[in-house]
Amino acid sequence: MLGLRPDDVELLVSAADPRLSPDGTRVAFSVDRPDLEHNRYQTRTWVAPADGSTAAAPQTPEDVNASVARWSPDGALLAYCARPVDDDDAETELRVMPAGGGDHRVVTTSREPIRELEWSPDGSRLAFVARDPDPERYGPPGEQRKEKDMPPRRIERLFTRLDSVGWTSDRPARVFVVAAAGANEGPVAITAGPFDASGVTWSPDGARVAFASARHDTADLDWAVDLFVADSTTGALQQLTETGSDYMLPSFAPDGTRLACVLAPTPLEGPWHGRIAIVAGAGGEPTVLTAELDRNCAPYPAVRAPVWDGDALLFLIEDRGFVHLWRVDAGGAGKLEPVLAGARTIAGFDVAGETLAFVALSATSLPEVYVRAHGEELRLTDFTSALAEHDRQVAAPERFTATAPDGSEIDCWIMEPDHAPGTRAPVLLNIHGGPFTQYGERVFDEFQFEVGAGFGVLFCNPRGSSGYDEAWGRAIRWPECAIDAGSGWGGVDYDDVMACVDEALRRYDWIDADRLGVMGGSYGGYMTSWIIGHTDRFAAAVSERSCNNLLTLEHGSDVAGAFVSYVGVRHIDDPAAYLRQSPISYVREMRTPLLIVHSENDLRCPVNQAEELFVALRLLDRTPEFVRFPGESHELSRGGAPKHRVQRAELILDFMDRHLIPRSAAAPNPTG
């Protein structure tokens, strides 16, 4: 069997967002497939019986992308959102269909994609969240106004755009409520003003909806988000929380007296673990339930509101490269216990009665749908088998531990490629983004492509990563921070990734130390640029969607003003602190062959971050290669156009091949 190649991206099918019918007998979920021929993605809603008696099957048409499928309270209907697969500018239809399949009816339409959808407890109404474009700018519904015909924008606050979304200041995300029967009056906006709302949830009596929103005047300066409840008919608002923390993903208790949520304190002093907390239905101080766990309970991107299971809450945590499902007693005892653990990543879940549905993936399996009932676990899908059917083999990582100079233990992984006995192989050190994210034992397309092309793959979770105690994630805050001062980016995190390399070279005699490459995106791109400004031990480097000048990034990013959470001081007060930890400040020391990859529509790390590095290196008479992807955002490697994803992977492998493979490609292994 062969390793995966970039054009095998079509085989990487993903199941997500499992939802159980109220009686626990059926599971609805989404299935996402890249389509290289048409250069698009197709997402359909599938349904499977929870007992596995018949095979899972798609329920929505092939000509639309379907998402956020939700069962009606009686289980008779399935609501979902549909948009034509070949028209990104088309309206989104909110549809309802019989749960057993059949013709759908359109309840309402939205100019923008619908990201959240929830039935009222009595099944008479649907609440959803969608962006609401200002008709004065974008035109009335049905009109596609050109930019040259739009009035100028008036900007009064920060955070007016969002990567992969675009302008948000004149397209706020609102909560809408609409009659499920599709009455003529259409949806009613429950929220108003230039404020985003998210995490909509109904009270058990249907009289109120709760959501998270930042609606105070200094929200762009403090990044605090509060919980609100609104009358589901009139929209009358009540704020439940005291402004200062970041509250998200509320979920009403079955008796309606409390809400569970995820919170993080003082957003601009992060990173913090997401904590599971309880807020009284009338408001007041939150009660944190997961403090003793000391793990992040808001893993990206599998964030979901805590799910009530009787008087307990189910939630996900990151733990040393894995994502597990835990339960906590919400009645006051505070008992914490794992529900789904092991060497896997839980990417979504739901519960109904005694049945638990979830999506999980591992080092060698794609995201698949499972159920667990009465102690028995059953897999309902098998998308992974398509890899073997196409003669493709998934490489599994081997886990090991490295020790940093200060004695800290770092979780590391390595993947060995096929190579001739007695020879050594080139190895690529991959560094994750974030930095508050984690690598782990899961199928990751980029690693598979690298191994399939003959490269060893090395990766780790240095300090600054999530998945460990909070101190680990906060260790790379700048020395200027008033609390929890650390090394700054490029400090102990640099020590940790280099310790990973050193330990791998000590343990694995098949690695060719003269043919090491380093690469990463976003913060991983930052670390790549930083590394080649501080050592020459790598023979090639790929810095992608990178942060190269933190001083200009702090006023150019879509999250401008947010990097103070790591630095501790504003860039207008202490620009030197930003420049000291910026790779661009060490550009004269960069002599490693470098490929710079960036998306032209990247708002998180704007393309000028790549341009600054490229221009500086060329003025120093160096020979960097710079590749720009049109029409793509910061999410190119994960959600970019399928053809662009393939082209990106191929050009990276080609660059590494040119710089690493020719070097003593068949060097004998002196240790045998």
C-alpha positions as CSV (number, residue, x, y, z in Angstrom):
1,M,0.0,0.0,0.0
2,L,1.0,3.6,-0.6
3,G,1.1,6.6,1.6
4,L,-1.3,9.5,1.0
5,R,-0.6,12.1,-1.6
6,P,-2.0,15.6,-1.8
7,D,-4.5,14.7,-4.4
8,D,-6.0,12.1,-2.1
9,V,-7.7,15.0,-0.2
10,E,-11.0,13.7,-1.7
11,L,-10.6,10.6,0.5
12,L,-10.5,12.6,3.7
13,V,-14.2,12.5,4.5
14,S,-15.3,13.9,7.9
15,A,-18.3,13.2,10.0
16,A,-19.3,15.9,12.5
17,D,-22.1,17.4,14.7
18,P,-23.9,14.3,15.8
19,R,-27.4,14.8,17.2
20,L,-29.6,12.1,18.7
21,S,-33.4,12.0,18.2
22,P,-35.2,12.6,21.5
23,D,-35.9,8.9,22.0
24,G,-32.2,8.1,21.3
25,T,-33.0,5.7,18.4
26,R,-31.5,7.7,15.6
27,V,-28.4,9.9,15.0
28,A,-28.3,12.8,12.5
29,F,-24.8,14.1,11.6
30,S,-23.1,15.9,8.8
31,V,-20.6,14.4,6.3
32,D,-18.2,16.7,4.5
33,R,-16.4,15.7,1.3
34,P,-13.9,17.7,-0.7
35,D,-14.7,17.7,-4.4
36,L,-11.6,18.2,-6.5
37,E,-13.3,18.1,-9.9
38,H,-15.6,20.9,-9.1
39,N,-13.2,22.6,-6.6
40,R,-15.7,22.7,-3.8
41,Y,-17.0,20.9,-0.7
42,Q,-20.2,19.0,-0.4
43,T,-21.8,18.6,3.1
44,R,-24.9,16.5,3.5
45,T,-27.0,15.4,6.5
46,W,-26.9,11.7,7.2
47,V,-29.0,9.6,9.5
48,A,-28.3,6.3,11.1
49,P,-30.3,4.0,13.5
50,A,-28.5,4.0,16.8
51,D,-28.5,0.2,17.0
52,G,-26.8,-0.1,13.7
53,S,-29.6,-2.2,12.3
54,T,-29.3,-0.5,8.9
55,A,-26.5,1.5,7.3
56,A,-26.2,5.2,7.7
57,A,-27.4,7.1,4.7
58,P,-27.6,10.7,3.4
59,Q,-31.0,12.4,3.8
60,T,-30.5,15.7,2.0
61,P,-30.2,16.3,-1.7
62,E,-26.8,16.3,-3.5
63,D,-27.3,19.8,-5.0
64,V,-27.1,21.6,-1.7
65,N,-24.7,21.8,1.2
66,A,-26.7,20.9,4.3
67,S,-25.7,21.7,7.9
68,V,-26.9,22.1,11.5
69,A,-29.5,19.3,11.3
70,R,-31.7,19.3,14.4
71,W,-34.5,17.0,15.5
72,S,-37.9,18.4,16.5
73,P,-38.8,17.8,20.2
74,D,-41.2,14.9,19.2
75,G,-38.6,13.4,16.8
76,A,-41.0,13.6,13.9
77,L,-39.2,16.3,11.9
78,L,-35.6,17.2,11.0
79,A,-34.7,20.9,10.4
80,Y,-31.5,21.8,8.5
81,C,-30.0,24.6,6.5
82,A,-29.3,24.3,2.8
83,R,-27.3,26.3,0.3
84,P,-26.6,25.4,-3.3
85,V,-23.2,23.7,-3.6
86,D,-22.2,25.7,-6.7
87,D,-23.3,29.2,-5.5
88,D,-21.7,30.7,-2.4
89,D,-23.7,33.9,-2.9
90,A,-27.1,32.2,-2.9
91,E,-29.5,32.6,0.0
92,T,-29.6,29.9,2.7
93,E,-32.9,28.0,3.1
94,L,-34.0,26.9,6.5
95,R,-35.8,23.6,5.7
96,V,-37.9,21.1,7.6
97,M,-38.4,17.5,6.4
98,P,-40.0,14.3,7.9
99,A,-37.6,12.5,10.1
100,G,-37.9,9.3,8.0
101,G,-37.1,11.2,4.8
102,G,-39.3,12.8,2.2
103,D,-40.0,16.2,0.7
104,H,-38.8,19.2,2.6
105,R,-40.5,22.5,3.0
106,V,-38.8,25.9,3.3
107,V,-39.5,27.7,6.6
108,T,-37.6,30.8,5.7
109,T,-34.5,32.1,3.9
110,S,-31.4,34.0,5.0
111,R,-29.0,36.1,3.0
112,E,-26.2,34.7,5.0
113,P,-25.3,31.2,6.2
114,I,-27.1,30.0,9.3
115,R,-24.6,28.8,11.8
116,E,-26.9,27.8,14.7
117,L,-30.3,26.3,14.8
118,E,-32.5,25.2,17.8
119,W,-36.1,24.1,18.1
120,S,-38.4,25.6,20.8
121,P,-39.3,23.1,23.4
122,D,-42.9,22.8,22.1
123,G,-41.7,22.5,18.5
124,S,-43.7,25.5,17.3
125,R,-40.7,27.8,16.5
126,L,-37.1,27.7,15.5
127,A,-34.3,30.0,16.7
128,F,-31.3,30.6,14.5
129,V,-28.2,32.8,14.3
130,A,-27.2,34.4,11.0
131,R,-25.5,37.6,10.0
132,D,-27.8,40.5,9.1
133,P,-26.3,42.7,6.4
134,D,-27.2,46.4,6.6
135,P,-29.6,47.1,3.7
136,E,-28.3,50.7,3.4
137,R,-24.9,49.2,2.4
138,Y,-25.6,45.8,0.9
139,G,-29.0,46.5,-0.6
140,P,-32.4,45.0,0.2
141,P,-32.8,41.2,0.2
142,G,-32.5,39.8,-3.3
143,E,-30.1,42.5,-4.5
144,Q,-26.4,41.8,-5.1
145,R,-25.0,45.3,-4.8
146,K,-21.4,45.9,-6.1
147,E,-18.8,47.5,-3.9
148,K,-18.5,50.5,-6.1
149,D,-22.2,51.2,-5.4
150,M,-21.9,51.0,-1.6
151,P,-21.5,54.0,0.7
152,P,-18.3,54.4,2.7
153,R,-17.9,52.6,6.0
154,R,-17.7,54.6,9.2
155,I,-15.4,52.8,11.7
156,E,-15.7,53.7,15.4
157,R,-14.4,50.7,17.2
158,L,-11.9,47.8,16.8
159,F,-12.8,44.3,15.7
160,T,-14.8,45.2,12.6
161,R,-13.7,42.2,10.4
162,L,-13.2,38.5,10.9
163,D,-11.0,36.2,9.0
164,S,-13.0,33.9,6.6
165,V,-16.1,36.0,7.3
166,G,-15.3,39.5,6.2
167,W,-16.8,42.7,7.5
168,T,-18.8,42.2,10.7
169,S,-19.5,45.8,11.8
170,D,-22.3,46.2,9.3
171,R,-23.3,42.5,9.2
172,P,-23.9,41.6,12.9
173,A,-24.8,38.1,13.8
174,R,-28.3,38.2,15.2
175,V,-30.7,35.8,16.9
176,F,-33.9,35.2,14.9
177,V,-37.0,33.3,15.8
178,V,-39.4,32.0,13.1
179,A,-42.5,29.8,13.2
180,A,-41.6,26.3,12.3
181,A,-44.7,26.0,10.1
182,G,-43.3,28.7,7.9
183,A,-46.0,31.4,8.5
184,N,-46.0,34.4,6.3
185,E,-44.6,36.9,8.8
186,G,-41.1,35.6,8.4
187,P,-38.3,35.6,11.1
188,V,-38.2,38.1,13.9
189,A,-34.8,39.5,15.1
190,I,-34.6,39.0,18.8
191,T,-31.4,41.0,19.1
192,A,-30.7,44.4,17.7
193,G,-27.8,46.8,17.3
194,P,-24.2,46.4,15.9
195,F,-23.5,43.5,18.3
196,D,-22.8,39.8,17.5
197,A,-24.7,37.1,19.3
198,S,-23.9,33.4,19.5
199,G,-24.7,30.2,21.5
200,V,-28.5,30.5,21.3
201,T,-30.5,28.2,23.6
202,W,-34.2,28.0,24.6
203,S,-35.5,28.0,28.2
204,P,-37.6,24.9,28.9
205,D,-40.8,26.8,28.9
206,G,-40.0,28.5,25.5
207,A,-40.5,32.0,26.9
208,R,-36.9,33.0,26.7
209,V,-33.7,32.5,24.7
210,A,-30.2,32.9,26.1
211,F,-27.1,33.8,24.2
212,A,-23.7,35.3,24.5
213,S,-22.9,38.8,23.3
214,A,-20.6,41.7,23.9
215,R,-22.9,44.7,24.0
216,H,-21.0,47.2,26.2
217,D,-19.2,50.3,24.9
218,T,-15.7,49.1,25.6
219,A,-16.1,45.5,24.3
220,D,-13.5,46.1,21.6
221,L,-11.0,47.2,24.3
222,D,-11.6,44.6,27.0
223,W,-12.9,41.7,24.9
224,A,-15.4,40.7,27.6
225,V,-18.6,38.8,26.6
226,D,-21.7,38.5,28.7
227,L,-24.7,36.2,28.9
228,F,-28.1,37.6,28.1
229,V,-31.7,36.2,28.1
230,A,-34.3,37.7,25.8
231,D,-38.1,37.3,25.7
232,S,-38.6,35.0,22.8
233,T,-41.5,37.2,21.5
234,T,-40.6,40.8,22.3
235,G,-36.8,40.6,22.5
236,A,-36.7,42.3,25.9
237,L,-33.2,41.8,27.2
238,Q,-31.8,41.0,30.6
239,Q,-28.0,40.8,31.2
240,L,-27.1,37.8,33.5
241,T,-23.4,38.3,34.1
242,E,-21.2,41.1,35.4
243,T,-19.0,42.4,32.5
244,G,-15.3,41.4,32.8
245,S,-15.0,37.7,31.7
246,D,-15.6,35.9,28.4
247,Y,-18.8,33.9,28.7
248,M,-20.0,31.7,25.9
249,L,-22.2,28.7,24.9
250,P,-25.0,28.9,27.5
251,S,-27.3,25.9,28.0
252,F,-30.5,26.0,30.1
253,A,-30.9,23.4,32.8
254,P,-33.9,21.2,32.4
255,D,-35.7,23.0,35.2
256,G,-34.9,26.4,33.7
257,T,-33.4,27.8,37.0
258,R,-29.8,27.8,35.9
259,L,-27.6,28.0,32.8
260,A,-24.4,26.1,32.2
261,C,-21.7,27.9,30.1
262,V,-18.1,28.1,29.3
263,L,-16.1,31.0,30.7
264,A,-12.6,32.4,30.7
265,P,-11.6,35.2,33.0
266,T,-10.1,38.6,31.9
267,P,-9.8,37.9,28.2
268,L,-6.8,40.2,27.6
269,E,-4.8,38.5,30.3
270,G,-5.0,35.1,28.7
271,P,-4.6,32.5,27.5
272,W,-6.9,30.9,30.1
273,H,-8.5,27.5,30.2
274,G,-12.2,27.5,29.2
275,R,-14.1,26.5,32.4
276,I,-17.5,24.9,32.8
277,A,-19.6,27.1,35.0
278,I,-23.2,27.6,36.3
279,V,-25.0,30.9,36.3
280,A,-28.3,31.4,38.0
281,G,-31.3,32.0,35.7
282,A,-31.8,35.4,37.4
283,G,-28.1,36.3,37.0
284,G,-25.3,36.6,39.6
285,E,-21.8,35.3,40.2
286,P,-20.8,32.1,38.3
287,T,-20.0,28.8,40.0
288,V,-17.0,27.2,38.3
289,L,-17.2,23.4,38.3
290,T,-14.0,22.3,36.6
291,A,-11.2,24.3,38.4
292,E,-9.6,21.2,39.9
293,L,-9.4,19.5,36.5
294,D,-7.0,22.2,35.3
295,R,-7.6,21.4,31.6
296,N,-9.0,23.4,28.8
297,C,-12.8,22.7,28.5
298,A,-13.2,24.6,25.2
299,P,-11.2,22.6,22.7
300,Y,-10.9,24.2,19.2
301,P,-12.7,23.5,16.9
302,A,-14.9,21.0,18.7
303,V,-16.4,23.6,21.0
304,R,-19.9,22.8,22.1
305,A,-22.2,24.1,24.9
306,P,-22.1,21.8,28.0
307,V,-24.9,19.2,27.5
308,W,-27.2,18.5,30.4
309,D,-27.5,14.8,31.4
310,G,-30.0,14.8,34.3
311,D,-28.3,17.1,36.9
312,A,-24.9,16.5,35.4
313,L,-23.1,18.2,32.5
314,L,-21.1,16.6,29.7
315,F,-18.3,18.5,28.1
316,L,-15.0,18.1,26.2
317,I,-11.5,18.6,27.5
318,E,-8.0,18.7,25.9
319,D,-5.6,16.3,27.6
320,R,-2.0,15.8,26.3
321,G,-2.8,15.5,22.7
322,F,-6.3,13.9,23.0
323,V,-9.8,15.3,23.4
324,H,-12.0,13.4,25.9
325,L,-15.5,13.6,27.2
326,W,-16.1,14.3,30.9
327,R,-19.0,14.6,33.2
328,V,-19.4,16.9,36.2
329,D,-22.2,17.0,38.8
330,A,-23.9,20.4,38.5
331,G,-26.0,19.9,41.7
332,G,-23.3,21.1,44.1
333,A,-21.2,17.9,44.7
334,G,-18.9,18.9,41.9
335,K,-17.9,15.3,41.1
336,L,-15.7,15.0,38.0
337,E,-15.2,11.8,36.0
338,P,-14.2,10.8,32.5
339,V,-16.9,9.4,30.2
340,L,-15.0,8.8,27.0
341,A,-11.2,8.6,27.2
342,G,-8.4,6.6,25.6
343,A,-6.1,7.3,22.6
344,R,-8.6,9.2,20.6
345,T,-10.0,12.7,19.9
346,I,-13.8,13.2,20.5
347,A,-14.9,15.8,17.9
348,G,-18.6,16.1,18.8
349,F,-21.2,14.4,21.0
350,D,-24.9,14.3,22.1
351,V,-26.9,12.4,24.7
352,A,-30.5,11.2,24.9
353,G,-31.6,9.0,27.7
354,E,-29.2,6.1,28.0
355,T,-27.7,6.7,24.6
356,L,-24.5,8.7,23.9
357,A,-23.6,9.5,20.3
358,F,-20.2,10.9,19.4
359,V,-17.7,11.5,16.6
360,A,-14.2,10.2,17.2
361,L,-10.9,9.9,15.3
362,S,-7.6,8.4,16.1
363,A,-4.1,8.2,14.8
364,T,-5.2,5.9,12.0
365,S,-9.0,6.6,11.6
366,L,-10.9,9.4,10.1
367,P,-13.8,11.0,12.1
368,E,-16.4,8.3,12.5
369,V,-19.8,8.2,14.3
370,Y,-20.2,6.0,17.3
371,V,-22.9,5.3,19.9
372,R,-22.6,4.0,23.4
373,A,-25.6,2.5,25.1
374,H,-25.8,0.2,28.1
375,G,-22.0,-0.1,28.3
376,E,-21.6,-1.2,24.6
377,E,-19.9,0.9,22.0
378,L,-20.9,0.6,18.3
379,R,-19.4,2.3,15.2
380,L,-22.1,3.5,12.8
381,T,-19.9,4.7,9.9
382,D,-16.7,3.5,8.1
383,F,-15.3,6.3,6.0
384,T,-11.8,5.2,6.9
385,S,-12.1,2.0,4.8
386,A,-12.1,4.0,1.6
387,L,-8.4,4.7,2.2
388,A,-7.5,1.0,2.1
389,E,-9.8,0.5,-0.9
390,H,-7.7,3.1,-2.8
391,D,-4.5,1.3,-1.7
392,R,-3.6,4.1,0.8
393,Q,-2.0,3.4,4.1
394,V,-2.3,5.7,7.1
395,A,1.0,6.2,9.0
396,A,0.8,6.1,12.8
397,P,2.9,8.3,15.0
398,E,5.1,7.0,17.9
399,R,4.9,9.0,21.1
400,F,8.0,9.8,23.2
401,T,9.1,12.4,25.7
402,A,11.8,15.0,25.5
403,T,13.4,17.0,28.4
404,A,13.9,20.8,28.0
405,P,17.0,22.4,29.5
406,D,15.0,23.4,32.6
407,G,13.8,19.9,33.2
408,S,10.3,20.3,31.7
409,E,8.9,17.2,30.0
410,I,7.5,17.7,26.5
411,D,5.2,15.3,24.7
412,C,6.6,14.5,21.2
413,W,5.6,12.3,18.3
414,I,7.5,10.9,15.3
415,M,6.4,9.2,12.1
416,E,8.9,7.1,10.1
417,P,8.6,7.0,6.3
418,D,9.5,4.0,4.1
419,H,13.2,4.1,3.4
420,A,15.8,1.5,2.4
421,P,17.4,-0.5,5.1
422,G,20.7,1.0,6.3
423,T,19.8,4.4,5.0
424,R,18.7,7.5,6.9
425,A,15.7,9.7,6.0
426,P,15.0,13.4,6.0
427,V,12.7,14.7,8.8
428,L,10.3,17.7,8.9
429,L,9.7,19.3,12.3
430,N,6.1,20.6,12.3
431,I,5.0,23.3,14.7
432,H,1.3,23.9,15.4
433,G,-0.5,27.2,15.4
434,G,-2.3,29.0,18.2
435,P,-0.1,28.9,20.2
436,F,-2.9,27.8,22.6
437,T,-3.8,24.6,20.6
438,Q,-2.3,21.1,20.6
439,Y,-1.1,18.3,18.4
440,G,-2.0,14.7,19.1
441,E,-2.7,11.3,17.8
442,R,-5.2,12.0,15.1
443,V,-5.2,11.7,11.3
444,F,-3.7,14.9,10.1
445,D,-3.6,15.2,6.3
446,E,-0.4,17.3,6.1
447,F,1.6,14.7,8.2
448,Q,0.3,11.9,6.0
449,F,1.3,13.7,2.8
450,E,4.8,14.3,4.2
451,V,5.3,10.7,5.2
452,G,3.9,9.5,1.9
453,A,6.5,11.7,0.1
454,G,9.4,10.0,2.0
455,F,9.8,12.5,4.9
456,G,9.9,11.6,8.6
457,V,7.5,13.8,10.6
458,L,8.3,15.2,14.0
459,F,5.9,17.2,16.2
460,C,5.4,18.2,19.8
461,N,3.4,20.3,22.3
462,P,5.8,22.9,23.6
463,R,5.0,25.3,26.4
464,G,2.2,27.6,25.2
465,S,0.1,24.7,24.0
466,S,-3.3,23.8,25.4
467,G,-4.0,20.3,26.7
468,Y,-1.9,20.7,29.8
469,D,-2.2,22.7,33.1
470,E,-2.9,26.3,32.8
471,A,0.6,27.3,33.7
472,W,1.9,25.4,30.7
473,G,-0.2,27.4,28.3
474,R,0.7,30.7,30.0
475,A,4.5,30.0,30.2
476,I,5.2,32.1,27.0
477,R,3.5,35.3,28.1
478,W,6.0,38.2,27.9
479,P,8.2,39.3,30.8
480,E,6.3,42.6,30.8
481,C,3.1,40.9,32.0
482,A,2.0,42.0,35.5
483,I,0.7,38.5,36.3
484,D,2.2,35.1,35.2
485,A,5.1,36.7,33.4
486,G,6.9,34.2,31.2
487,S,9.6,34.0,28.5
488,G,7.6,35.5,25.6
489,W,7.2,33.7,22.3
490,G,10.5,32.3,21.1
491,G,11.6,31.6,24.7
492,V,10.9,28.3,26.5
493,D,8.7,27.2,23.5
494,Y,11.9,27.4,21.3
495,D,13.8,25.4,24.0
496,D,11.1,22.8,23.9
497,V,10.9,22.2,20.2
498,M,14.7,22.1,19.9
499,A,14.7,19.6,22.8
500,C,12.3,17.5,20.8
501,V,14.6,17.5,17.9
502,D,17.6,16.6,20.0
503,E,15.8,13.7,21.7
504,A,14.6,12.4,18.4
505,L,18.1,12.4,17.0
506,R,19.3,10.5,20.1
507,R,16.5,7.9,20.0
508,Y,16.0,7.2,16.2
509,D,19.1,6.3,14.3
510,W,17.2,6.4,11.0
511,I,17.1,10.3,11.1
512,D,19.6,12.1,8.9
513,A,20.7,15.1,11.1
514,D,21.9,16.9,8.0
515,R,18.5,16.8,6.3
516,L,16.2,18.4,8.8
517,G,13.4,20.8,7.7
518,V,11.1,23.0,9.9
519,M,7.7,24.3,9.0
520,G,4.5,25.7,10.5
521,G,1.5,28.0,10.0
522,S,0.3,31.0,11.9
523,Y,2.1,30.8,15.3
524,G,3.8,27.8,13.9
525,G,4.9,30.1,11.0
526,Y,6.1,32.6,13.6
527,M,8.2,29.9,15.3
528,T,9.6,28.7,12.0
529,S,10.7,32.3,11.1
530,W,12.1,32.7,14.7
531,I,14.0,29.4,14.6
532,I,15.9,30.2,11.3
533,G,16.8,33.6,12.8
534,H,18.4,31.8,15.8
535,T,20.0,28.6,14.4
536,D,21.3,27.2,11.1
537,R,20.7,23.6,12.0
538,F,17.8,23.2,9.6
539,A,18.4,22.7,5.9
540,A,15.1,24.2,4.7
541,A,12.1,26.0,6.2
542,V,8.5,26.8,5.3
543,S,6.9,29.7,7.1
544,E,3.2,29.9,6.4
545,R,0.5,32.5,7.2
546,S,3.1,33.7,9.7
547,C,3.4,36.5,12.3
548,N,6.7,38.0,11.4
549,N,6.4,41.5,12.8
550,L,4.3,41.6,15.9
551,L,4.3,45.4,16.1
552,T,2.6,45.8,12.7
553,L,0.4,42.7,13.4
554,E,-1.0,44.3,16.5
555,H,-2.7,47.0,14.5
556,G,-3.2,45.2,11.2
557,S,-4.9,41.9,12.2
558,D,-8.6,41.4,12.4
559,V,-8.0,40.9,16.1
560,A,-6.0,44.1,16.5
561,G,-5.4,44.8,20.1
562,A,-5.6,41.2,21.2
563,F,-1.9,40.4,21.3
564,V,-1.5,42.5,24.5
565,S,-2.9,39.4,26.2
566,Y,0.5,37.8,25.7
567,V,2.7,40.9,25.7
568,G,1.2,42.6,28.8
569,V,1.7,46.1,27.5
570,R,0.1,47.9,24.5
571,H,2.2,48.4,21.4
572,I,1.6,52.1,21.5
573,D,3.2,52.2,25.0
574,D,6.1,49.8,24.5
575,P,6.8,49.0,20.8
576,A,10.2,47.6,21.8
577,A,8.6,44.6,23.6
578,Y,6.8,43.6,20.4
579,L,9.9,44.0,18.2
580,R,12.2,42.2,20.6
581,Q,10.1,39.0,20.1
582,S,9.5,39.5,16.3
583,P,11.3,37.3,13.8
584,I,11.8,40.3,11.5
585,S,14.2,41.8,14.0
586,Y,16.5,38.8,13.4
587,V,16.3,38.8,9.6
588,R,20.0,39.3,9.1
589,E,20.7,36.0,10.7
590,M,18.3,34.1,8.4
591,R,20.3,32.1,5.9
592,T,18.2,28.9,5.8
593,P,16.5,28.3,2.4
594,L,13.0,29.6,3.0
595,L,9.6,29.2,1.4
596,I,7.0,31.8,2.4
597,V,3.4,30.8,1.9
598,H,0.5,33.2,2.5
599,S,-3.1,33.8,1.5
600,E,-4.0,37.2,0.0
601,N,-7.3,37.4,1.9
602,D,-5.8,36.5,5.3
603,L,-7.2,38.9,7.9
604,R,-5.7,37.2,11.0
605,C,-2.1,37.5,9.8
606,P,-2.4,39.9,6.8
607,V,-0.3,39.3,3.8
608,N,2.0,42.2,4.7
609,Q,3.5,39.9,7.3
610,A,4.8,37.7,4.5
611,E,5.8,40.7,2.4
612,E,7.9,42.3,5.2
613,L,9.9,39.1,5.5
614,F,10.3,38.6,1.8
615,V,11.4,42.2,1.1
616,A,13.9,42.2,3.9
617,L,15.5,39.0,2.8
618,R,15.7,40.1,-0.8
619,L,17.3,43.4,0.2
620,L,19.9,41.3,2.0
621,D,20.5,39.4,-1.3
622,R,19.0,36.2,0.0
623,T,16.8,34.0,-2.2
624,P,13.5,33.3,-0.4
625,E,10.6,31.9,-2.4
626,F,7.2,33.6,-1.9
627,V,3.9,32.0,-2.9
628,R,0.6,33.9,-2.6
629,F,-2.8,32.2,-2.8
630,P,-5.5,34.5,-4.2
631,G,-9.0,34.4,-2.7
632,E,-7.9,32.4,0.4
633,S,-8.1,33.3,4.1
634,H,-6.1,32.2,7.1
635,E,-7.8,28.8,6.8
636,L,-6.3,27.8,3.5
637,S,-4.7,24.5,4.7
638,R,-8.0,23.4,6.4
639,G,-10.8,25.0,4.5
640,G,-9.4,26.5,1.4
641,A,-10.5,25.5,-2.1
642,P,-9.7,21.8,-2.6
643,K,-7.4,22.6,-5.6
644,H,-5.6,25.2,-3.6
645,R,-5.1,22.8,-0.8
646,V,-3.6,20.3,-3.2
647,Q,-1.4,22.9,-4.8
648,R,-0.2,24.2,-1.4
649,A,0.8,20.7,-0.2
650,E,2.5,19.9,-3.5
651,L,4.6,23.1,-3.5
652,I,5.7,22.5,0.1
653,L,6.7,18.9,-0.6
654,D,8.5,20.0,-3.8
655,F,10.4,22.7,-1.9
656,M,11.5,20.3,0.8
657,D,12.4,17.7,-1.8
658,R,14.6,20.1,-3.6
659,H,16.4,21.1,-0.5
660,L,16.5,17.9,1.6
661,I,16.3,14.8,-0.7
662,P,19.5,15.6,-2.7
663,R,21.6,15.8,0.4
664,S,23.3,12.4,0.9
665,A,20.0,10.8,0.0
666,A,21.4,7.3,0.5
667,A,23.8,8.1,3.3
668,P,24.7,4.8,5.1
669,N,23.6,4.5,8.6
670,P,26.8,4.2,10.7
671,T,24.8,2.7,13.6
672,G,23.3,0.0,11.5
